[in-house]
Amino acid sequence: MTAVTTPTADRLDERLARIALGRVYEPGDHRLSSLAEQLGAVRLVEELRRQRVDKLESELADRLDGVSPRRDLDRAESLGIRFVIPGDPEWPRQIQALAGLPGGRGRPGVPLGLWVRGPLRLDEVERSVAIVGSRSATSYGAECAAEIAAEVAMKGFAVVSGAAYGIDQAAHRGALAVRGPSVAVLAGGVDRPYPPSHESLLAALAAEGAVVSELAPGEHPTKHRFLSRNRLIAALTRGTVVVEAAHRSGALNTAAWAGRLNRVLMGVPGPVTSASSTGVHHLLRNGGAALVTGGAEVLELIGGVGEHLPEAPRMAERRHDRLTSDQQGVLDAFGYGEVTSVDALARDARLGLVATSVALNQLAALGLAERVAGGWRMTPDPALQPALPSDDRSPS
Amino acid sequence: MTAVTTPTADRLDERLARIALGRVYEPGDHRLSSLAEQLGAVRLVEELRRQRVDKLESELADRLDGVSPRRDLDRAESLGIRFVIPGDPEWPRQIQALAGLPGGRGRPGVPLGLWVRGPLRLDEVERSVAIVGSRSATSYGAECAAEIAAEVAMKGFAVVSGAAYGIDQAAHRGALAVRGPSVAVLAGGVDRPYPPSHESLLAALAAEGAVVSELAPGEHPTKHRFLSRNRLIAALTRGTVVVEAAHRSGALNTAAWAGRLNRVLMGVPGPVTSASSTGVHHLLRNGGAALVTGGAEVLELIGGVGEHLPEAPRMAERRHDRLTSDQQGVLDAFGYGEVTSVDALARDARLGLVATSVALNQLAALGLAERVAGGWRMTPDPALQPALPSDDRSPS
């Protein structure tokens, strides 16, 4: 389904009609969105007022008479808030995927429009990732969210989240810390900071990124509006990363939307002893989420093919890495913690005595073997020493 | 490939011949194992002595004259050590799966026999799981290993590991703590505790479970023997759980054997910030391992179908769980943190004024809503209060 492209002269009427509809209907109404697409919002409002549209309740149609979309728009503009609708150059086309979902479950309608505050244009957030999770995040989860947000934001991907406590705010802050793009999607008006204590976080996002809502300025969040908001977070982004989520976490609702929209679903594991990670582990086990451990892996999954290949993990080179095959053969022939004769080493390594002796002296020079009473032994490798302390020595 | 079943009278000769071969050849020699299966070890030894077997080196054949298998066996029996070979009632049949692997890589040969110390019979460890991981385990990893080991051991599954520092010892101890079956597979003789500081752990396993090796008593561990030992841990068990493993961990070698043998491969995630979990996360991402968070999930994967269904996670019932649809509708109509009039609630909930008032009073009785100046509001839910402290209040 493509966005309505009414002639430019009609755009203001279309915009005002969509504001009016948004004031009367709760977000996500699939039938309303479809009708607005098919008829245009101007005609839909006319039809509703004439009550000729089946099944749409006349009470709601009556309420259309009481709204003042022009005043809403003027007031919003005076606050630096714009209203973006389908067909506008700024409209984020990826969000239209909602139109393809069946209407029965969870109010998936394409938003009538998006109220936006901030310099970031919504048509520039196609390269984006949602980072969501528990409001009662642990410091581990907050650290992971901020790290991943910073990494993807540095590559120009917008970090989209819900500005809630915990993981959401850590994700926004991670992006802001590297002056990367970040978008908060709210369940109430963009002029009403929620939670109220995140007022300055939202002010920072409005100054450098964007604060977005399908609810008009002044509207308050409700439970259903939070759930509707979650579909926008999933629909705006290429993929959703769940960092921490207990069972029943709202983040799992966003994850479900990402799944329905066939967007990439990712989860960051945590300690299995942490209740804050149980929901993520469930997603990783049964929910089709891919395990990611950092921003590079997120970029690998959401980036274009070959656009972001994560670096192979680098390991410190060990002394053993550059041995000749004779040296390695002799070293492997040692018993662990054993003093071994040159004869026995030669036999086990299947080398001659001379070759074995040469290799032994080279190993000694490398600090890997040493001559002791009765033969030779491997020099203990600090990396192989026990890391567990006393209880290793006195098992009971 | 089935085990050789020579007549009972010949079992001692077969046993002695296998001991002799084991003294001369390093573990895992695929061709030697195959020949022993096909010819019987007695005839193989004869053929080797006559040097009529192609490509087996004559030097090794010569050394067969120097071994004393009868003395080895007598000495072992005096130490309470038995030697179990294919065809014995105690032979663990699941280990024969090694015969099906291609010989080219990593010496997968079926062991010539297994030296065993301890009361646990090897034919009773078919219901078993390997729990392996890093020697330099964290306390988190050790706790996970011990917990999982205890859970599966309580269900009668033997916990098989390598008695190394870290995860291995935690797994054995977890099983011993519930007096469950546990088997240590060593890379040297079962009479030689390795690491030496685990002497009393190994003594406990020999007293209540089993200590096993394909190397004869007195033999010392080498690097290759550790790698060969890992194949036995994988082959003895229905599945392998990797709890913590850095890159290059030996546990990943055991995991690779489990994969080649089509046994269930499992990994316990940890913090992505922990180097000790990087190898496990890699297995979970790219190695085909299933994510498990506890013993119940391990049992689900390795148990018979329907034998072990993990309990669905139980959640504390919340006050909201038993509301009527009217009560829920009114509750959902509240703005978060907003004082709302009965009129507005009625409109948003699409209920009449009377029904709304009834529901409000019921919600008040449940402690979910309260009447305040100007209308009603939701009673703040402690579970929804911010968990992050000061920085939530002063975002900067």
Interface residues (C-beta under 8 A of the other chain):
Chain A: R135 S136 A137 Y140 A142 E143 C144 Y165 G166 Q169 R173 A187 G188 Y194 P195 P196 S197 H198 E199 S200 L201 A204 H220 P221 T222 K223 H224 H247 R248 V268 P269 G270 P271 V272 T273 T278 H281 H282 L284 R285 A290 L291 T293 G294 E297 P313 M315 L331 D332 A333 F334 G335 Y336 G337 E338 D348 L384 P386 A387 L388 D392 R393 S394 P395 S396
Chain B: R135 S136 A137 Y140 A142 E143 C144 Y165 G166 Q169 R173 G188 Y194 P195 P196 S197 H198 E199 S200 L201 A204 H220 P221 T222 K223 H224 H247 R248 V268 P269 G270 P271 V272 T273 T278 H281 H282 L284 R285 A290 L291 V292 T293 G294 E297 P313 M315 L331 D332 A333 F334 G335 Y336 G337 E338 D348 L384 P386 A387 L388 D392 R393 S394 P395 S396
